[in-house]
């Protein structure tokens, strides 16, 4: 039996494709940051598909936020390690 509703993965890819004109209008540095956010969504496709919602953007934005927080935690840990190595508080 076929699906009556496209999977979240298919819906989010369609939404991300709709953002191509926006991406093209960004400055190169901003474009790289934007691409990184979209990669966070793609890396968390399985988790995004677990939310029972028709709203594609809720799981997408959550995935972006989780990615940003993971990067922040990694950078904070790196700073802490470097500070300890160099004797700073």
Backbone atoms as SQL, in Angstrom:
CREATE TABLE atoms (id INTEGER PRIMARY KEY, chain TEXT, resi INTEGER, resn TEXT, atom TEXT, x REAL, y REAL, z REAL);
INSERT INTO atoms VALUES
  (1, 'A', 1, 'UNK', 'N', 0.843, -1.185, 0.000),
  (2, 'A', 1, 'UNK', 'CA', 0.000, 0.000, 0.000),
  (3, 'A', 1, 'UNK', 'C', 0.887, 1.248, 0.000),
  (4, 'A', 2, 'UNK', 'N', 0.564, 2.215, -0.846),
  (5, 'A', 2, 'UNK', 'CA', 1.372, 3.419, -0.966),
  (6, 'A', 2, 'UNK', 'C', 1.096, 4.417, 0.137),
  (7, 'A', 3, 'UNK', 'N', 2.001, 5.345, 0.275),
  (8, 'A', 3, 'UNK', 'CA', 1.842, 6.400, 1.279),
  (9, 'A', 3, 'UNK', 'C', 0.967, 7.504, 0.713),
  (10, 'A', 4, 'UNK', 'N', 0.118, 8.046, 1.570),
  (11, 'A', 4, 'UNK', 'CA', -0.701, 9.172, 1.139),
  (12, 'A', 4, 'UNK', 'C', -0.001, 10.503, 1.419),
  (13, 'A', 5, 'UNK', 'N', 0.985, 10.469, 2.311),
  (14, 'A', 5, 'UNK', 'CA', 1.733, 11.667, 2.671),
  (15, 'A', 5, 'UNK', 'C', 3.216, 11.391, 2.417),
  (16, 'A', 6, 'UNK', 'N', 3.894, 12.280, 1.701),
  (17, 'A', 6, 'UNK', 'CA', 5.328, 12.066, 1.475),
  (18, 'A', 6, 'UNK', 'C', 6.084, 12.019, 2.803),
  (19, 'A', 7, 'UNK', 'N', 7.176, 11.291, 2.830),
  (20, 'A', 7, 'UNK', 'CA', 7.976, 11.195, 4.053),
  (21, 'A', 7, 'UNK', 'C', 8.550, 12.568, 4.410),
  (22, 'A', 8, 'UNK', 'N', 8.913, 12.700, 5.683),
  (23, 'A', 8, 'UNK', 'CA', 9.509, 13.958, 6.121),
  (24, 'A', 8, 'UNK', 'C', 10.778, 14.236, 5.333),
  (25, 'A', 9, 'UNK', 'N', 11.547, 13.199, 5.080),
  (26, 'A', 9, 'UNK', 'CA', 12.790, 13.356, 4.328),
  (27, 'A', 9, 'UNK', 'C', 12.522, 13.976, 2.956),
  (28, 'A', 10, 'UNK', 'N', 11.509, 13.486, 2.284),
  (29, 'A', 10, 'UNK', 'CA', 11.170, 14.032, 0.959),
  (30, 'A', 10, 'UNK', 'C', 10.656, 15.470, 1.069),
  (31, 'A', 11, 'UNK', 'N', 9.824, 15.725, 2.081),
  (32, 'A', 11, 'UNK', 'CA', 9.279, 17.076, 2.252),
  (33, 'A', 11, 'UNK', 'C', 10.371, 18.074, 2.606),
  (34, 'A', 12, 'UNK', 'N', 11.292, 17.684, 3.496),
  (35, 'A', 12, 'UNK', 'CA', 12.336, 18.634, 3.896),
  (36, 'A', 12, 'UNK', 'C', 13.291, 18.907, 2.735),
  (37, 'A', 13, 'UNK', 'N', 13.602, 17.897, 1.943),
  (38, 'A', 13, 'UNK', 'CA', 14.473, 18.144, 0.779),
  (39, 'A', 13, 'UNK', 'C', 13.806, 19.112, -0.192),
  (40, 'A', 14, 'UNK', 'N', 12.495, 18.977, -0.381),
  (41, 'A', 14, 'UNK', 'CA', 11.772, 19.910, -1.250),
  (42, 'A', 14, 'UNK', 'C', 11.840, 21.326, -0.680),
  (43, 'A', 15, 'UNK', 'N', 11.664, 21.449, 0.629),
  (44, 'A', 15, 'UNK', 'CA', 11.750, 22.776, 1.268),
  (45, 'A', 15, 'UNK', 'C', 13.149, 23.369, 1.116),
  (46, 'A', 16, 'UNK', 'N', 14.166, 22.536, 1.311),
  (47, 'A', 16, 'UNK', 'CA', 15.536, 23.029, 1.190),
  (48, 'A', 16, 'UNK', 'C', 15.837, 23.457, -0.246),
  (49, 'A', 17, 'UNK', 'N', 15.283, 22.758, -1.214),
  (50, 'A', 17, 'UNK', 'CA', 15.466, 23.146, -2.610),
  (51, 'A', 17, 'UNK', 'C', 14.804, 24.490, -2.911),
  (52, 'A', 18, 'UNK', 'N', 13.698, 24.768, -2.213),
  (53, 'A', 18, 'UNK', 'CA', 13.020, 26.053, -2.399),
  (54, 'A', 18, 'UNK', 'C', 13.865, 27.231, -1.907),
  (55, 'A', 19, 'UNK', 'N', 14.882, 26.945, -1.119),
  (56, 'A', 19, 'UNK', 'CA', 15.741, 27.996, -0.566),
  (57, 'A', 19, 'UNK', 'C', 16.922, 28.355, -1.468),
  (58, 'A', 20, 'UNK', 'N', 17.056, 27.700, -2.607),
  (59, 'A', 20, 'UNK', 'CA', 18.197, 27.942, -3.500),
  (60, 'A', 20, 'UNK', 'C', 18.299, 29.414, -3.920),
  (61, 'A', 21, 'UNK', 'N', 17.210, 30.086, -4.296),
  (62, 'A', 21, 'UNK', 'CA', 17.342, 31.514, -4.655),
  (63, 'A', 21, 'UNK', 'C', 17.851, 32.370, -3.485),
  (64, 'A', 22, 'UNK', 'N', 17.380, 32.063, -2.282),
  (65, 'A', 22, 'UNK', 'CA', 17.862, 32.780, -1.091),
  (66, 'A', 22, 'UNK', 'C', 19.360, 32.560, -0.925),
  (67, 'A', 23, 'UNK', 'N', 19.788, 31.313, -1.051),
  (68, 'A', 23, 'UNK', 'CA', 21.205, 30.968, -0.906),
  (69, 'A', 23, 'UNK', 'C', 22.062, 31.740, -1.908),
  (70, 'A', 24, 'UNK', 'N', 21.592, 31.806, -3.152),
  (71, 'A', 24, 'UNK', 'CA', 22.346, 32.500, -4.195),
  (72, 'A', 24, 'UNK', 'C', 22.530, 33.979, -3.888),
  (73, 'A', 25, 'UNK', 'N', 21.586, 34.573, -3.173),
  (74, 'A', 25, 'UNK', 'CA', 21.647, 36.006, -2.860),
  (75, 'A', 25, 'UNK', 'C', 22.556, 36.313, -1.678),
  (76, 'A', 26, 'UNK', 'N', 22.990, 35.291, -0.957),
  (77, 'A', 26, 'UNK', 'CA', 23.852, 35.514, 0.207),
  (78, 'A', 26, 'UNK', 'C', 25.293, 35.790, -0.204),
  (79, 'A', 27, 'UNK', 'N', 25.997, 36.510, 0.650),
  (80, 'A', 27, 'UNK', 'CA', 27.441, 36.704, 0.466),
  (81, 'A', 27, 'UNK', 'C', 28.134, 35.352, 0.670),
  (82, 'A', 28, 'UNK', 'N', 29.312, 35.163, 0.099),
  (83, 'A', 28, 'UNK', 'CA', 29.991, 33.868, 0.218),
  (84, 'A', 28, 'UNK', 'C', 30.157, 33.355, 1.651),
  (85, 'A', 29, 'UNK', 'N', 30.533, 34.224, 2.582),
  (86, 'A', 29, 'UNK', 'CA', 30.681, 33.781, 3.972),
  (87, 'A', 29, 'UNK', 'C', 29.342, 33.332, 4.549),
  (88, 'A', 30, 'UNK', 'N', 28.300, 34.087, 4.257),
  (89, 'A', 30, 'UNK', 'CA', 26.973, 33.725, 4.736),
  (90, 'A', 30, 'UNK', 'C', 26.482, 32.444, 4.063),
  (91, 'A', 31, 'UNK', 'N', 26.837, 32.263, 2.799),
  (92, 'A', 31, 'UNK', 'CA', 26.438, 31.065, 2.074),
  (93, 'A', 31, 'UNK', 'C', 27.038, 29.822, 2.733),
  (94, 'A', 32, 'UNK', 'N', 28.282, 29.903, 3.159),
  (95, 'A', 32, 'UNK', 'CA', 28.921, 28.773, 3.839),
  (96, 'A', 32, 'UNK', 'C', 28.219, 28.467, 5.159),
  (97, 'A', 33, 'UNK', 'N', 27.856, 29.492, 5.902),
  (98, 'A', 33, 'UNK', 'CA', 27.138, 29.300, 7.166),
  (99, 'A', 33, 'UNK', 'C', 25.755, 28.703, 6.912),
  (100, 'A', 34, 'UNK', 'N', 25.084, 29.178, 5.887),
  (101, 'A', 34, 'UNK', 'CA', 23.766, 28.664, 5.526),
  (102, 'A', 34, 'UNK', 'C', 23.852, 27.195, 5.127),
  (103, 'A', 35, 'UNK', 'N', 24.851, 26.855, 4.326),
  (104, 'A', 35, 'UNK', 'CA', 25.044, 25.461, 3.922),
  (105, 'A', 35, 'UNK', 'C', 25.290, 24.566, 5.130),
  (106, 'A', 36, 'UNK', 'N', 26.024, 25.080, 6.110),
  (107, 'A', 36, 'UNK', 'CA', 26.284, 24.301, 7.327),
  (108, 'A', 36, 'UNK', 'C', 24.985, 24.021, 8.073),
  (109, 'A', 37, 'UNK', 'N', 24.085, 25.007, 8.124),
  (110, 'A', 37, 'UNK', 'CA', 22.786, 24.792, 8.773),
  (111, 'A', 37, 'UNK', 'C', 21.965, 23.735, 8.037),
  (112, 'A', 38, 'UNK', 'N', 21.979, 23.802, 6.719),
  (113, 'A', 38, 'UNK', 'CA', 21.231, 22.804, 5.944),
  (114, 'A', 38, 'UNK', 'C', 21.829, 21.414, 6.134),
  (115, 'A', 39, 'UNK', 'N', 23.143, 21.341, 6.262),
  (116, 'A', 39, 'UNK', 'CA', 23.787, 20.047, 6.518),
  (117, 'A', 39, 'UNK', 'C', 23.355, 19.469, 7.860),
  (118, 'A', 40, 'UNK', 'N', 23.138, 20.339, 8.850),
  (119, 'A', 40, 'UNK', 'CA', 22.667, 19.868, 10.160),
  (120, 'A', 40, 'UNK', 'C', 21.298, 19.211, 10.025),
  (121, 'A', 41, 'UNK', 'N', 20.448, 19.778, 9.188),
  (122, 'A', 41, 'UNK', 'CA', 19.124, 19.190, 8.954),
  (123, 'A', 41, 'UNK', 'C', 19.281, 17.816, 8.307),
  (124, 'A', 42, 'UNK', 'N', 20.121, 17.737, 7.299),
  (125, 'A', 42, 'UNK', 'CA', 20.313, 16.468, 6.588),
  (126, 'A', 42, 'UNK', 'C', 20.924, 15.399, 7.496),
  (127, 'A', 43, 'UNK', 'N', 21.816, 15.799, 8.383),
  (128, 'A', 43, 'UNK', 'CA', 22.449, 14.832, 9.281),
  (129, 'A', 43, 'UNK', 'C', 21.465, 14.277, 10.303),
  (130, 'A', 44, 'UNK', 'N', 20.377, 14.984, 10.540),
  (131, 'A', 44, 'UNK', 'CA', 19.413, 14.570, 11.562),
  (132, 'A', 44, 'UNK', 'C', 18.064, 14.201, 10.951),
  (133, 'A', 45, 'UNK', 'N', 18.095, 13.693, 9.733),
  (134, 'A', 45, 'UNK', 'CA', 16.857, 13.327, 9.037),
  (135, 'A', 45, 'UNK', 'C', 16.036, 12.304, 9.805),
  (136, 'A', 46, 'UNK', 'N', 16.706, 11.314, 10.351),
  (137, 'A', 46, 'UNK', 'CA', 15.979, 10.275, 11.080),
  (138, 'A', 46, 'UNK', 'C', 15.240, 10.864, 12.269),
  (139, 'A', 47, 'UNK', 'N', 15.911, 11.701, 13.034),
  (140, 'A', 47, 'UNK', 'CA', 15.274, 12.324, 14.193),
  (141, 'A', 47, 'UNK', 'C', 14.125, 13.227, 13.749),
  (142, 'A', 48, 'UNK', 'N', 14.322, 13.985, 12.700),
  (143, 'A', 48, 'UNK', 'CA', 13.272, 14.874, 12.214),
  (144, 'A', 48, 'UNK', 'C', 12.029, 14.130, 11.789),
  (145, 'A', 49, 'UNK', 'N', 12.213, 12.970, 11.209),
  (146, 'A', 49, 'UNK', 'CA', 11.083, 12.173, 10.773),
  (147, 'A', 49, 'UNK', 'C', 10.302, 11.548, 11.915),
  (148, 'A', 50, 'UNK', 'N', 10.849, 11.585, 13.116),
  (149, 'A', 50, 'UNK', 'CA', 10.177, 10.993, 14.268),
  (150, 'A', 50, 'UNK', 'C', 9.109, 11.901, 14.870),
  (151, 'A', 51, 'UNK', 'N', 9.120, 13.178, 14.519),
  (152, 'A', 51, 'UNK', 'CA', 8.105, 14.088, 15.044),
  (153, 'A', 51, 'UNK', 'C', 6.830, 13.976, 14.212),
  (154, 'A', 52, 'UNK', 'N', 5.715, 13.727, 14.867),
  (155, 'A', 52, 'UNK', 'CA', 4.455, 13.572, 14.130),
  (156, 'A', 52, 'UNK', 'C', 3.853, 14.930, 13.763),
  (157, 'A', 53, 'UNK', 'N', 4.429, 15.572, 12.781),
  (158, 'A', 53, 'UNK', 'CA', 3.963, 16.897, 12.387),
  (159, 'A', 53, 'UNK', 'C', 3.965, 17.018, 10.873),
  (160, 'A', 54, 'UNK', 'N', 3.056, 17.799, 10.369),
  (161, 'A', 54, 'UNK', 'CA', 3.059, 18.109, 8.937),
  (162, 'A', 54, 'UNK', 'C', 3.923, 19.339, 8.673),
  (163, 'A', 55, 'UNK', 'N', 4.278, 20.049, 9.726),
  (164, 'A', 55, 'UNK', 'CA', 5.106, 21.236, 9.601),
  (165, 'A', 55, 'UNK', 'C', 6.557, 20.806, 9.414),
  (166, 'A', 56, 'UNK', 'N', 7.073, 20.992, 8.238),
  (167, 'A', 56, 'UNK', 'CA', 8.442, 20.587, 7.917),
  (168, 'A', 56, 'UNK', 'C', 9.472, 21.396, 8.687),
  (169, 'A', 57, 'UNK', 'N', 9.143, 22.644, 8.984),
  (170, 'A', 57, 'UNK', 'CA', 10.141, 23.537, 9.564),
  (171, 'A', 57, 'UNK', 'C', 10.416, 23.297, 11.036),
  (172, 'A', 58, 'UNK', 'N', 9.469, 22.783, 11.795),
  (173, 'A', 58, 'UNK', 'CA', 9.737, 22.533, 13.220),
  (174, 'A', 58, 'UNK', 'C', 10.913, 21.573, 13.403),
  (175, 'A', 59, 'UNK', 'N', 10.884, 20.369, 12.821),
  (176, 'A', 59, 'UNK', 'CA', 12.034, 19.482, 12.988),
  (177, 'A', 59, 'UNK', 'C', 13.300, 20.020, 12.312),
  (178, 'A', 60, 'UNK', 'N', 13.141, 20.764, 11.219),
  (179, 'A', 60, 'UNK', 'CA', 14.307, 21.316, 10.537),
  (180, 'A', 60, 'UNK', 'C', 15.030, 22.328, 11.425),
  (181, 'A', 61, 'UNK', 'N', 14.273, 23.235, 12.012),
  (182, 'A', 61, 'UNK', 'CA', 14.878, 24.254, 12.885),
  (183, 'A', 61, 'UNK', 'C', 15.457, 23.602, 14.141),
  (184, 'A', 62, 'UNK', 'N', 14.758, 22.623, 14.702),
  (185, 'A', 62, 'UNK', 'CA', 15.313, 21.900, 15.849),
  (186, 'A', 62, 'UNK', 'C', 16.641, 21.242, 15.486),
  (187, 'A', 63, 'UNK', 'N', 16.716, 20.650, 14.308),
  (188, 'A', 63, 'UNK', 'CA', 17.954, 20.015, 13.863),
  (189, 'A', 63, 'UNK', 'C', 19.079, 21.030, 13.723),
  (190, 'A', 64, 'UNK', 'N', 18.748, 22.202, 13.202),
  (191, 'A', 64, 'UNK', 'CA', 19.749, 23.269, 13.084),
  (192, 'A', 64, 'UNK', 'C', 20.237, 23.686, 14.465),
  (193, 'A', 65, 'UNK', 'N', 19.312, 23.863, 15.389),
  (194, 'A', 65, 'UNK', 'CA', 19.678, 24.288, 16.746),
  (195, 'A', 65, 'UNK', 'C', 20.528, 23.230, 17.453),
  (196, 'A', 66, 'UNK', 'N', 20.182, 21.974, 17.298),
  (197, 'A', 66, 'UNK', 'CA', 20.980, 20.906, 17.907),
  (198, 'A', 66, 'UNK', 'C', 22.393, 20.934, 17.335),
  (199, 'A', 67, 'UNK', 'N', 22.508, 21.129, 16.032),
  (200, 'A', 67, 'UNK', 'CA', 23.830, 21.208, 15.413),
  (201, 'A', 67, 'UNK', 'C', 24.645, 22.380, 15.930),
  (202, 'A', 68, 'UNK', 'N', 24.011, 23.533, 16.060),
  (203, 'A', 68, 'UNK', 'CA', 24.705, 24.722, 16.575),
  (204, 'A', 68, 'UNK', 'C', 25.144, 24.492, 18.023),
  (205, 'A', 69, 'UNK', 'N', 24.266, 23.899, 18.829),
  (206, 'A', 69, 'UNK', 'CA', 24.612, 23.634, 20.231),
  (207, 'A', 69, 'UNK', 'C', 25.741, 22.607, 20.342),
  (208, 'A', 70, 'UNK', 'N', 25.734, 21.596, 19.487),
  (209, 'A', 70, 'UNK', 'CA', 26.805, 20.602, 19.502),
  (210, 'A', 70, 'UNK', 'C', 28.146, 21.262, 19.143),
  (211, 'A', 71, 'UNK', 'N', 28.124, 22.137, 18.164),
  (212, 'A', 71, 'UNK', 'CA', 29.352, 22.855, 17.780),
  (213, 'A', 71, 'UNK', 'C', 29.812, 23.773, 18.901),
  (214, 'A', 72, 'UNK', 'N', 28.893, 24.461, 19.537),
  (215, 'A', 72, 'UNK', 'CA', 29.218, 25.343, 20.663),
  (216, 'A', 72, 'UNK', 'C', 29.834, 24.549, 21.812),
  (217, 'A', 73, 'UNK', 'N', 29.259, 23.393, 22.123),
  (218, 'A', 73, 'UNK', 'CA', 29.801, 22.556, 23.194),
  (219, 'A', 73, 'UNK', 'C', 31.205, 22.071, 22.859),
  (220, 'A', 74, 'UNK', 'N', 31.424, 21.676, 21.609),
  (221, 'A', 74, 'UNK', 'CA', 32.757, 21.217, 21.200),
  (222, 'A', 74, 'UNK', 'C', 33.774, 22.350, 21.298),
  (223, 'A', 75, 'UNK', 'N', 33.398, 23.546, 20.868),
  (224, 'A', 75, 'UNK', 'CA', 34.307, 24.693, 20.950),
  (225, 'A', 75, 'UNK', 'C', 34.577, 25.091, 22.399),
  (226, 'A', 76, 'UNK', 'N', 33.545, 25.053, 23.234),
  (227, 'A', 76, 'UNK', 'CA', 33.722, 25.368, 24.656),
  (228, 'A', 76, 'UNK', 'C', 34.686, 24.392, 25.313),
  (229, 'A', 77, 'UNK', 'N', 34.538, 23.121, 24.982),
  (230, 'A', 77, 'UNK', 'CA', 35.433, 22.104, 25.535),
  (231, 'A', 77, 'UNK', 'C', 36.863, 22.314, 25.042),
  (232, 'A', 78, 'UNK', 'N', 37.006, 22.690, 23.794),
  (233, 'A', 78, 'UNK', 'CA', 38.344, 22.947, 23.245),
  (234, 'A', 78, 'UNK', 'C', 38.993, 24.147, 23.939),
  (235, 'A', 79, 'UNK', 'N', 38.233, 25.213, 24.157),
  (236, 'A', 79, 'UNK', 'CA', 38.747, 26.393, 24.864),
  (237, 'A', 79, 'UNK', 'C', 39.165, 26.013, 26.280),
  (238, 'A', 80, 'UNK', 'N', 38.322, 25.252, 26.959),
  (239, 'A', 80, 'UNK', 'CA', 38.629, 24.813, 28.319),
  (240, 'A', 80, 'UNK', 'C', 39.931, 24.013, 28.353),
  (241, 'A', 81, 'UNK', 'N', 40.098, 23.103, 27.421),
  (242, 'A', 81, 'UNK', 'CA', 41.322, 22.293, 27.345),
  (243, 'A', 81, 'UNK', 'C', 42.543, 23.170, 27.100),
  (244, 'A', 82, 'UNK', 'N', 42.423, 24.127, 26.183),
  (245, 'A', 82, 'UNK', 'CA', 43.546, 25.018, 25.884),
  (246, 'A', 82, 'UNK', 'C', 43.883, 25.909, 27.080),
  (247, 'A', 83, 'UNK', 'N', 42.864, 26.398, 27.764),
  (248, 'A', 83, 'UNK', 'CA', 43.101, 27.219, 28.946),
  (249, 'A', 83, 'UNK', 'C', 43.799, 26.412, 30.047),
  (250, 'A', 84, 'UNK', 'N', 43.359, 25.187, 30.244),
  (251, 'A', 84, 'UNK', 'CA', 43.998, 24.340, 31.256),
  (252, 'A', 84, 'UNK', 'C', 45.453, 24.058, 30.880),
  (253, 'A', 85, 'UNK', 'N', 45.712, 23.855, 29.621),
  (254, 'A', 85, 'UNK', 'CA', 47.059, 23.576, 29.144),
  (255, 'A', 85, 'UNK', 'C', 47.987, 24.771, 29.352),
  (256, 'A', 86, 'UNK', 'N', 47.425, 25.962, 29.261),
  (257, 'A', 86, 'UNK', 'CA', 48.240, 27.186, 29.376),
  (258, 'A', 86, 'UNK', 'C', 48.104, 27.855, 30.732),
  (259, 'A', 87, 'UNK', 'N', 47.442, 27.210, 31.676),
  (260, 'A', 87, 'UNK', 'CA', 47.385, 27.702, 33.049),
  (261, 'A', 87, 'UNK', 'C', 46.430, 28.842, 33.292),
  (262, 'A', 88, 'UNK', 'N', 45.409, 28.997, 32.464),
  (263, 'A', 88, 'UNK', 'CA', 44.405, 30.039, 32.697),
  (264, 'A', 88, 'UNK', 'C', 43.222, 29.467, 33.443),
  (265, 'A', 89, 'UNK', 'N', 42.490, 30.341, 34.143),
  (266, 'A', 89, 'UNK', 'CA', 41.281, 29.908, 34.853),
  (267, 'A', 89, 'UNK', 'C', 40.087, 29.906, 33.953);
